[in-house]
Amino acid sequence: MNAQENTFDISVNNLMVVLREIVGANQHDERLLPIGKVKIKLARSTDIDADMAWFQYLGDMSVRFVFDGPRDMRDATAEDLRRLKLSPDEALRVAVDNIEREYGKPTSEPWVGGVMIVHGRSPDLDSSYFLDRAFWDDALKEHPQGIVASVPKRGGLLFAPLSDAKAVDGLQKGVAYLHSSSGELRISSALYLFKDHRWTVFQAPSANLDGTITKRGQEGAP
């Protein structure tokens, strides 16, 4: 056991999940596709190849499994999922349940122009509620035509009923700015439609010049 494992609880009850950007990607189907080995820069500027529990997910977003800590998070590896005997889909369900237990179920409130904002008790994990299918199924009962959502940054999960043309137009016009102005906190420049218990791309991500997958900072700070 290394020092980092002494610091972080790496049990199944502490497994959580975050969304991060894949610059230049546009995956049309909602699937967890392993990204494979990536280069990780450690604190002493040493690069290593690591098989992380990172998955290309939808649009320009990736799913990354993490272990929660008092000040930051530690990335989970593919080996961690094998150790916990979890498939990626099983890990996703467990991670969302853990977030709800620790940081509360998602709630929504009016934002601007008919758009709603979703949050829990940790802004860094607000975007993870995009993965909380039960929450969106409940919203769909009120708006059966569909839900359009935007995840421009970690603390900015927004949505509007597809039936509210004015609110949807506001999301379409505003997502590029909200995304580009969010710096290191940005996640997705696309819009997504929830209907029939699943997400699809509603408005494609903004064009990007660089399609590489990068990890900034030291390991343990996803």
N, C-alpha and C positions, 0 to 999 in steps of 0.2 A: 504494500500500500504506500503510495507516495504522499507528499505533503498536501497536494491538492485534494486527494481523497480524504485526508484527515479534516480538511476544512469544509468540504461539501458532503451533505447527506446524499448518497448516490443510490438510495433505495427507490423502489417503485412508487412509494407514496410521495416522493419529492420530484418526480419526473414532470416537467412542464414543457410547453411548446411555444415558439415564437414564429412570427412571419418576418422574412427579410427579403430584400430586393435581389433579383437576378437581372442585372443591367442588360438590356437588349433582348430579353426573352419574351415569348408570347405563346405559352402553352394553352391550347384551346380546351383540352379535356381536363377535368378535375381528377388527377391521379398523382400518387406519390411515387415519383421516379428517382431512384438513388442517384445522387450527384457523383458519388465515388470519391476517390482520394483527392484532397485539395492541399495546397501549401498553407501552413499555419505559421505565422510569425510570433515567436515567443518573446518574452520580456527582454531577453538579451540579444535581440535582433537575429536569432537563429531560425532559419526556415526548416520545417519538417513536413514530410508528407503524412497526412492523417486521414483515416477512413472515418469521417464524421457521420453522425446520424442526421444528415441533411438531405432533403428531397425536393426536387423540382415539383411544383404543385399546380399552379394555375396562373395564366397570364404571365406577369413578370415577377411572381412571388415564389419563394421557397419556404418550406417548412423546416425548422430546425428544432430538434429536441434538446432540452437543457435541464440541468439540475439547479434548483433555486438556492440562493444563499442570502445572508443578511445584507450584503452590500452589492453583489452582482450575481452573475450566473455562470455556470460551467457548462460548456458544450458537452452533450452526450456523444458517444462514438457508436459506430455500428456494433462494436463488441459489447457496449453497455446494453443495447437492445437484445442481443443474443443472451447475455447474462441474465437479463430480466425475463427472458423467454416471451418476448413480445414481438409480434409482427408490426410493421409500420402502422397499419390501420388500427391494431389493438393499442399500440402506444399512443396514437392520437386520441383515442377515446379516454384512456387513462389520464393523459396529460390535461385534457380539458376538464375532466372531473376534478383533478387535483387543483387546478386554477380556481374553479368554482368554490371548492372547499376552503381554500386559503384566502382568496381575494373576493369572494362573493359571486353570486350569479349576475350576469350582465343586466344592466338597466338602461333605459333610453329616455331621453328628454329632448324637447324642441331645441334646435340650434338656430338656423336662419332660413327664411324662405320656404318653410315647409319641410326642410331637411331635419332629420333626427340625428343625435349623437349618442353613441353607446359607450358605456364605461363601467368599470368595477372599482376596486379599491387600490389599484396600482396602475398609473398611466402607462408604464412600460409594457404592460400586458393587455391594455385595452384592445389593441389590434388582434390579439389572439382570440377574442370572442367571435371573430369572423368564422372560426372553426367550430363554434358551438351550434351544431345543427338543430338541437332542440329549441334554442332561442329563436332561430329563423323560422322553424316550422310553426311556432306559436305566432310569430309576426305574420306569417302567410295566411293564417286563419282570418286575420283582419283584412288582409290585402291579397286575395286569391289570384289576382292577375300577375303578381310577382313583386319582388323587392329589388331595387337597384342600390348597390352599395359601393362605397369608395373607401380605400384603405391607404390614404396618401402618406401617413406617418404613424409612428407607434402609438401615439395618444390621440389619434384622429379617425376613429371608425364611424363613418357616416352612412345614412341610408335614407331612401325615400320610396314610397309606393310607386310602382310603375304607372299607376293610374293618375298620379299627380304630375302632369306634364311640366308644370312650372318648376317644381322642385327637382325633377329629373334633369331639366335643362340647366338648372343651377349647378348640379353636380357635373354635368358634361362640360360646362364652361369653366368651372373652377378647379377641377382635379389637377390639371397640369401645373397651375400655379401653386396649389397647396403642396403638391409633391416636390416640385423643384425648389421651393423655398424652405424645405424642411431639413436640408443639410444631411448630417449623419443619421438623422432619425427617419429619413424617408423610406417608404416601403414600395408603393405601387402607383403608377401613373394611369392605370386602367380603371374601368368601371365593371362591376360584376352583377349578374342577374341571378337571384335565387328563386327557383320555381321547381316543382316536382321533386322536392327534397334534395336538390343539388344546385351547385353553382356553375355558371358558364360565363364566358367573357361577353360583356354587353358593349363595351367600347374598348378597343385595343389600346395597349400601352403606347405612350408617346415614342416616337422613333429615337433610338439611341445609337451612338456611334461605336460604343465599346461593349461587346458581349461577354466579357470575361467575368468569372465568378471570383470575387475577392473577399478576403477576411482581414479587417483592419484591427490593429491593436493586439494585445496579448491574448493568449488562450484563457478562456474563463470570462471574457467580456464580450459576449455575442451582441 
